[in-house]
Amino acid sequence: MNERHAAAPQEDGGRADRGRQETAEERADRQWQELMQEIRVAQTGVQILFGFLLTVAFTPRFQRLSETDTSIYIGTVVAGSLAAGALIGPVSFHRIVSGRRIKPQAVVWAARLTFTGILLLLVTFTSALLLVLRVATHGVLVPCLVSGVVAWYVLCWFALPLWARERHTDEK
């Protein structure tokens, strides 16, 4: 083992890092790259949805929305805007602190912004689906359909990853 890896800090309470031997800086670089890849996926979804939402207010049918549907629309646009801000935030964060030798801390803050963005994306998708189904169907099944989709999002985005983390890792 070379000196660089021998001096690598053990941030896991002294346990081996399952084969990864990297310095704190290398780990932060890797985590940053992984986080940026994840953000690209979420950013694309929020940007497409947000762009579409912005055009809705300029359609003739928008003027005929009920007060409730207009309120849902406004909440959806605001949530989408907040989600975009949170998911784009890590890029700005990195640009502002770049070269300041705080990448491990930047990774932590960028991860927090990303998770916040994912939560806001859940709100945006849910409220957009609610609005579309209310306008398209006016049916009594709308709450059931939206609840089912939200349950699916929660399962895919949170429950399954948390289950896998608990079941297949030894870090708590």
Backbone as CSV, one residue per row, in Angstrom:
resi,resn,N_x,N_y,N_z,CA_x,CA_y,CA_z,C_x,C_y,C_z
1,MET,0.851,-1.176,0.000,0.000,0.000,0.000,0.889,1.228,0.000
2,ASN,0.580,2.200,-0.853,1.432,3.380,-0.878,1.057,4.337,0.250
3,GLU,1.909,5.328,0.467,1.721,6.230,1.608,0.431,7.025,1.519
4,ARG,0.064,7.396,0.328,-1.140,8.210,0.173,-2.359,7.464,0.691
5,HIS,-2.469,6.195,0.345,-3.621,5.416,0.786,-3.481,4.991,2.245
6,ALA,-2.274,4.793,2.689,-2.074,4.389,4.082,-2.486,5.500,5.030
7,ALA,-2.365,6.736,4.581,-2.709,7.868,5.439,-4.170,8.279,5.301
8,ALA,-4.936,7.569,4.468,-6.335,7.937,4.253,-7.119,7.837,5.554
9,PRO,-7.878,8.863,5.874,-8.637,8.837,7.120,-9.732,7.784,7.069
10,GLN,-10.007,7.198,8.190,-11.079,6.223,8.276,-12.275,6.925,8.873
11,GLU,-13.228,7.280,8.017,-14.398,8.027,8.450,-15.518,7.096,8.883
12,ASP,-15.262,5.807,8.913,-16.328,4.858,9.217,-16.136,4.191,10.567
13,GLY,-15.521,4.888,11.491,-15.342,4.346,12.834,-14.308,3.257,12.909
14,GLY,-13.373,3.213,11.961,-12.297,2.237,12.007,-12.541,1.008,11.158
15,ARG,-13.759,0.845,10.611,-14.028,-0.314,9.758,-13.426,-0.102,8.372
16,ALA,-13.144,-1.183,7.708,-12.641,-1.099,6.340,-13.721,-0.506,5.449
17,ASP,-13.319,0.184,4.395,-14.249,0.845,3.498,-14.615,-0.066,2.330
18,ARG,-14.738,-1.366,2.587,-15.154,-2.346,1.572,-14.336,-2.232,0.290
19,GLY,-13.051,-2.105,0.411,-12.189,-2.130,-0.766,-11.824,-0.764,-1.311
20,ARG,-12.541,0.277,-0.945,-12.182,1.620,-1.419,-11.126,2.181,-0.494
21,GLN,-10.042,2.535,-1.090,-8.991,3.192,-0.326,-8.726,4.514,-1.023
22,GLU,-9.286,5.557,-0.445,-9.168,6.865,-1.060,-9.002,7.911,0.036
23,THR,-8.352,8.978,-0.340,-8.189,10.078,0.609,-9.535,10.791,0.755
24,ALA,-9.630,11.670,1.737,-10.857,12.448,1.929,-11.150,13.292,0.680
25,GLU,-10.100,13.819,0.061,-10.284,14.630,-1.145,-10.768,13.777,-2.313
26,GLU,-10.192,12.580,-2.466,-10.625,11.680,-3.537,-12.076,11.258,-3.323
27,ARG,-12.413,10.971,-2.080,-13.792,10.574,-1.766,-14.754,11.720,-2.090
28,ALA,-14.404,12.935,-1.709,-15.255,14.089,-2.000,-15.396,14.289,-3.506
29,ASP,-14.298,14.138,-4.252,-14.365,14.251,-5.714,-15.307,13.206,-6.303
30,ARG,-15.182,11.968,-5.836,-16.048,10.893,-6.338,-17.504,11.166,-5.986
31,GLN,-17.744,11.544,-4.745,-19.116,11.815,-4.320,-19.705,12.988,-5.094
32,TRP,-18.881,13.991,-5.364,-19.359,15.140,-6.127,-19.773,14.706,-7.532
33,GLN,-18.937,13.907,-8.182,-19.256,13.443,-9.537,-20.542,12.608,-9.545
34,GLU,-20.691,11.724,-8.570,-21.906,10.914,-8.472,-23.130,11.796,-8.270
35,LEU,-23.012,12.780,-7.402,-24.117,13.688,-7.123,-24.505,14.478,-8.374
36,MET,-23.522,14.937,-9.135,-23.828,15.696,-10.351,-24.572,14.834,-11.374
37,GLN,-24.207,13.568,-11.476,-24.929,12.666,-12.379,-26.384,12.503,-11.940
38,GLU,-26.591,12.355,-10.643,-27.951,12.209,-10.115,-28.767,13.479,-10.365
39,ILE,-28.154,14.612,-10.147,-28.858,15.888,-10.327,-29.269,16.079,-11.779
40,ARG,-28.433,15.657,-12.712,-28.772,15.812,-14.134,-30.096,15.146,-14.457
41,VAL,-30.344,13.992,-13.895,-31.601,13.276,-14.142,-32.779,14.068,-13.569
42,ALA,-32.676,14.475,-12.321,-33.768,15.202,-11.675,-33.984,16.567,-12.323
43,GLN,-32.914,17.252,-12.680,-33.036,18.572,-13.309,-33.806,18.483,-14.612
44,THR,-33.544,17.463,-15.383,-34.228,17.318,-16.661,-35.730,17.203,-16.448
45,GLY,-36.131,16.368,-15.505,-37.560,16.204,-15.227,-38.212,17.485,-14.768
46,VAL,-37.587,18.175,-13.844,-38.189,19.400,-13.312,-38.185,20.504,-14.358
47,GLN,-37.167,20.591,-15.179,-37.118,21.640,-16.189,-38.179,21.445,-17.264
48,ILE,-38.388,20.212,-17.693,-39.416,19.944,-18.701,-40.798,20.250,-18.137
49,LEU,-41.077,19.729,-16.947,-42.385,19.970,-16.337,-42.591,21.450,-16.068
50,PHE,-41.590,22.125,-15.510,-41.716,23.535,-15.185,-41.942,24.361,-16.457
51,GLY,-41.209,24.061,-17.507,-41.397,24.775,-18.773,-42.810,24.613,-19.303
52,PHE,-43.323,23.405,-19.234,-44.699,23.165,-19.664,-45.684,23.937,-18.793
53,LEU,-45.474,23.901,-17.481,-46.381,24.588,-16.560,-46.445,26.087,-16.842
54,LEU,-45.307,26.661,-17.201,-45.292,28.100,-17.470,-46.154,28.470,-18.670
55,THR,-46.317,27.569,-19.619,-47.119,27.881,-20.810,-48.615,27.765,-20.553
56,VAL,-49.010,27.010,-19.545,-50.430,26.751,-19.296,-51.215,28.037,-19.051
57,ALA,-50.643,28.970,-18.335,-51.359,30.209,-17.999,-51.707,31.035,-19.243
58,PHE,-51.065,30.752,-20.366,-51.306,31.523,-21.584,-52.249,30.820,-22.557
59,THR,-52.873,29.762,-22.107,-53.827,29.053,-22.957,-55.241,29.575,-22.689
60,PRO,-56.123,29.500,-23.679,-57.502,29.979,-23.482,-58.249,29.220,-22.371
61,ARG,-57.976,27.959,-22.240,-58.699,27.164,-21.238,-58.328,27.556,-19.802
62,PHE,-57.158,28.141,-19.608,-56.730,28.536,-18.264,-57.722,29.500,-17.627
63,GLN,-58.294,30.397,-18.416,-59.233,31.397,-17.893,-60.512,30.753,-17.361
64,ARG,-60.784,29.535,-17.798,-62.013,28.857,-17.365,-61.784,27.929,-16.172
65,LEU,-60.583,27.877,-15.632,-60.325,27.030,-14.474,-61.086,27.552,-13.257
66,SER,-61.503,26.622,-12.434,-62.146,27.020,-11.182,-61.112,27.669,-10.268
67,GLU,-61.593,28.299,-9.221,-60.684,28.927,-8.265,-59.775,27.875,-7.618
68,THR,-60.330,26.710,-7.317,-59.535,25.620,-6.729,-58.446,25.167,-7.684
69,ASP,-58.813,24.965,-8.956,-57.825,24.519,-9.936,-56.754,25.579,-10.181
70,THR,-57.142,26.841,-10.159,-56.168,27.923,-10.302,-55.201,27.915,-9.117
71,SER,-55.728,27.685,-7.927,-54.869,27.611,-6.738,-53.916,26.426,-6.825
72,ILE,-54.411,25.286,-7.298,-53.538,24.113,-7.475,-52.448,24.436,-8.490
73,TYR,-52.828,25.111,-9.571,-51.851,25.490,-10.590,-50.771,26.396,-10.004
74,ILE,-51.174,27.409,-9.264,-50.205,28.341,-8.675,-49.278,27.591,-7.725
75,GLY,-49.832,26.719,-6.893,-48.999,25.919,-5.991,-48.032,25.028,-6.754
76,THR,-48.492,24.471,-7.867,-47.653,23.605,-8.687,-46.493,24.384,-9.300
77,VAL,-46.783,25.567,-9.829,-45.735,26.387,-10.436,-44.709,26.822,-9.380
78,VAL,-45.195,27.212,-8.216,-44.276,27.630,-7.149,-43.412,26.448,-6.711
79,ALA,-44.029,25.274,-6.505,-43.261,24.085,-6.110,-42.239,23.724,-7.181
80,GLY,-42.636,23.816,-8.450,-41.705,23.528,-9.546,-40.545,24.504,-9.577
81,SER,-40.835,25.757,-9.322,-39.783,26.770,-9.282,-38.823,26.511,-8.124
82,LEU,-39.376,26.165,-6.954,-38.534,25.849,-5.802,-37.692,24.597,-6.060
83,ALA,-38.293,23.591,-6.694,-37.553,22.367,-7.019,-36.402,22.673,-7.967
84,ALA,-36.677,23.486,-8.993,-35.615,23.860,-9.936,-34.493,24.581,-9.205
85,GLY,-34.856,25.492,-8.310,-33.843,26.220,-7.553,-32.982,25.300,-6.708
86,ALA,-33.624,24.355,-6.032,-32.869,23.430,-5.174,-31.986,22.504,-5.996
87,LEU,-32.467,22.071,-7.161,-31.690,21.133,-7.973,-30.588,21.824,-8.777
88,ILE,-30.737,23.099,-9.032,-29.686,23.854,-9.717,-28.716,24.447,-8.693
89,GLY,-29.165,24.589,-7.455,-28.364,25.160,-6.385,-26.973,24.574,-6.221
90,PRO,-26.819,23.240,-6.285,-25.471,22.676,-6.118,-24.457,23.174,-7.152
91,VAL,-24.920,23.477,-8.345,-24.006,23.986,-9.370,-23.492,25.365,-8.963
92,SER,-24.399,26.224,-8.546,-24.006,27.547,-8.084,-23.128,27.456,-6.836
93,PHE,-23.523,26.578,-5.920,-22.753,26.373,-4.690,-21.317,26.007,-5.031
94,HIS,-21.165,25.034,-5.933,-19.826,24.594,-6.325,-19.033,25.726,-6.961
95,ARG,-19.693,26.477,-7.825,-18.996,27.557,-8.523,-18.507,28.608,-7.530
96,ILE,-19.309,28.921,-6.528,-18.952,29.969,-5.572,-17.850,29.511,-4.614
97,VAL,-17.858,28.244,-4.226,-16.856,27.782,-3.251,-15.683,27.053,-3.904
98,SER,-15.701,26.928,-5.219,-14.633,26.216,-5.920,-13.274,26.818,-5.595
99,GLY,-12.319,25.950,-5.310,-10.965,26.385,-5.005,-10.756,26.778,-3.554
100,ARG,-11.765,26.677,-2.739,-11.666,27.068,-1.329,-11.337,25.887,-0.411
101,ARG,-11.123,24.728,-1.018,-10.736,23.522,-0.280,-11.773,23.103,0.764
102,ILE,-13.029,23.193,0.363,-14.098,22.740,1.263,-15.020,21.753,0.540
103,LYS,-14.457,20.997,-0.398,-15.291,20.098,-1.181,-16.068,19.105,-0.314
104,PRO,-15.493,18.504,0.729,-16.311,17.594,1.547,-17.556,18.285,2.117
105,GLN,-17.427,19.515,2.553,-18.578,20.246,3.063,-19.528,20.620,1.918
106,ALA,-18.970,20.967,0.761,-19.797,21.294,-0.400,-20.630,20.093,-0.823
107,VAL,-20.052,18.897,-0.749,-20.792,17.681,-1.078,-21.975,17.517,-0.130
108,VAL,-21.767,17.761,1.148,-22.842,17.630,2.135,-23.972,18.612,1.824
109,TRP,-23.631,19.869,1.588,-24.654,20.873,1.309,-25.342,20.616,-0.025
110,ALA,-24.593,20.206,-1.031,-25.195,19.904,-2.330,-26.143,18.712,-2.214
111,ALA,-25.771,17.718,-1.420,-26.655,16.566,-1.216,-27.944,16.999,-0.518
112,ARG,-27.837,17.899,0.436,-29.036,18.400,1.127,-29.937,19.172,0.162
113,LEU,-29.341,20.012,-0.663,-30.130,20.736,-1.658,-30.810,19.774,-2.627
114,THR,-30.080,18.747,-3.036,-30.629,17.774,-3.971,-31.802,17.026,-3.352
115,PHE,-31.658,16.597,-2.107,-32.756,15.891,-1.450,-33.970,16.812,-1.292
116,THR,-33.739,18.057,-0.945,-34.833,19.027,-0.863,-35.499,19.178,-2.222
117,GLY,-34.691,19.252,-3.277,-35.236,19.343,-4.631,-36.083,18.137,-5.004
118,ILE,-35.659,16.956,-4.576,-36.438,15.744,-4.862,-37.775,15.788,-4.123
119,LEU,-37.766,16.249,-2.879,-39.028,16.385,-2.140,-39.957,17.386,-2.834
120,LEU,-39.393,18.510,-3.276,-40.200,19.503,-3.981,-40.662,18.987,-5.343
121,LEU,-39.865,18.155,-5.961,-40.269,17.532,-7.218,-41.452,16.595,-6.987
122,LEU,-41.446,15.891,-5.876,-42.589,15.045,-5.510,-43.853,15.896,-5.381
123,VAL,-43.753,17.028,-4.722,-44.906,17.931,-4.581,-45.345,18.446,-5.950
124,THR,-44.388,18.824,-6.787,-44.707,19.351,-8.114,-45.410,18.307,-8.968
125,PHE,-44.852,17.101,-9.037,-45.468,16.043,-9.834,-46.862,15.710,-9.322
126,THR,-46.998,15.654,-8.007,-48.286,15.308,-7.414,-49.337,16.363,-7.724
127,SER,-48.999,17.614,-7.513,-49.985,18.663,-7.753,-50.277,18.826,-9.248
128,ALA,-49.276,18.629,-10.099,-49.523,18.687,-11.550,-50.458,17.558,-11.973
129,LEU,-50.234,16.367,-11.455,-51.113,15.237,-11.776,-52.529,15.508,-11.276
130,LEU,-52.637,16.021,-10.061,-53.947,16.351,-9.500,-54.674,17.352,-10.392
131,LEU,-53.987,18.394,-10.801,-54.604,19.401,-11.650,-55.050,18.826,-12.991
132,VAL,-54.176,18.092,-13.641,-54.510,17.530,-14.950,-55.698,16.576,-14.849
133,LEU,-55.686,15.705,-13.855,-56.792,14.759,-13.717,-58.098,15.459,-13.339
134,ARG,-58.032,16.503,-12.522,-59.239,17.259,-12.170,-59.831,17.929,-13.412
135,VAL,-58.981,18.531,-14.230,-59.456,19.227,-15.419,-59.917,18.237,-16.481
136,ALA,-59.206,17.130,-16.631,-59.510,16.173,-17.694,-60.719,15.293,-17.384
137,THR,-60.929,14.955,-16.113,-61.977,13.972,-15.823,-63.088,14.468,-14.913
138,HIS,-62.798,15.343,-13.998,-63.766,15.770,-12.978,-64.349,14.560,-12.245
139,GLY,-63.620,13.464,-12.244,-64.137,12.227,-11.669,-63.836,12.063,-10.199
140,VAL,-64.603,11.169,-9.578,-64.399,10.883,-8.156,-63.166,10.005,-7.937
141,LEU,-62.633,9.422,-8.997,-61.450,8.582,-8.879,-60.156,9.380,-8.792
142,VAL,-60.221,10.673,-9.041,-59.010,11.500,-9.063,-58.196,11.368,-7.779
143,PRO,-58.789,11.536,-6.590,-57.979,11.393,-5.380,-57.352,10.008,-5.240
144,CYS,-58.079,8.974,-5.650,-57.532,7.610,-5.571,-56.359,7.432,-6.531
145,LEU,-56.507,7.940,-7.740,-55.432,7.820,-8.724,-54.185,8.592,-8.274
146,VAL,-54.388,9.808,-7.802,-53.262,10.619,-7.349,-52.596,9.953,-6.144
147,SER,-53.388,9.470,-5.220,-52.820,8.787,-4.045,-52.008,7.569,-4.452
148,GLY,-52.513,6.807,-5.423,-51.784,5.640,-5.909,-50.453,6.016,-6.538
149,VAL,-50.447,7.075,-7.325,-49.202,7.521,-7.960,-48.230,8.046,-6.910
150,VAL,-48.718,8.805,-5.935,-47.853,9.305,-4.872,-47.250,8.133,-4.097
151,ALA,-48.074,7.124,-3.821,-47.551,5.936,-3.131,-46.444,5.287,-3.964
152,TRP,-46.615,5.244,-5.272,-45.593,4.682,-6.161,-44.306,5.508,-6.103
153,TYR,-44.437,6.842,-6.158,-43.256,7.706,-6.043,-42.533,7.450,-4.719
154,VAL,-43.296,7.429,-3.637,-42.697,7.224,-2.318,-42.000,5.867,-2.250
155,LEU,-42.619,4.852,-2.821,-42.005,3.523,-2.850,-40.689,3.547,-3.635
156,CYS,-40.734,4.097,-4.847,-39.547,4.103,-5.720,-38.453,5.037,-5.228
157,TRP,-38.829,6.203,-4.754,-37.850,7.241,-4.436,-37.317,7.143,-3.016
158,PHE,-38.100,6.597,-2.095,-37.695,6.619,-0.693,-37.709,5.246,-0.031
159,ALA,-38.837,4.538,-0.104,-38.972,3.279,0.633,-37.979,2.220,0.153
160,LEU,-37.906,2.000,-1.149,-36.990,0.986,-1.672,-35.529,1.318,-1.369
161,PRO,-35.076,2.551,-1.617,-33.681,2.861,-1.253,-33.406,2.727,0.246
162,LEU,-34.348,3.158,1.077,-34.151,3.028,2.516,-34.120,1.559,2.945
163,TRP,-34.985,0.758,2.352,-34.990,-0.681,2.645,-33.645,-1.302,2.244
164,ALA,-33.175,-0.975,1.032,-31.900,-1.530,0.553,-30.745,-1.068,1.431
165,ARG,-30.765,0.176,1.841,-29.710,0.687,2.716,-29.702,-0.057,4.045
166,GLU,-30.857,-0.248,4.602,-30.961,-0.945,5.889,-30.583,-2.418,5.762
167,ARG,-31.038,-3.028,4.709,-30.852,-4.476,4.545,-29.458,-4.859,4.068
168,HIS,-28.865,-4.047,3.213,-27.644,-4.469,2.526,-26.394,-3.676,2.870
169,THR,-26.466,-2.797,3.859,-25.255,-2.107,4.290,-25.094,-2.282,5.782
170,ASP,-23.869,-2.130,6.233,-23.624,-2.261,7.654,-23.439,-0.904,8.326
171,GLU,-23.583,0.184,7.541,-23.479,1.526,8.111,-24.867,2.021,8.464
172,LYS,-24.993,2.594,9.636,-26.306,3.089,10.081,-26.394,4.575,9.930
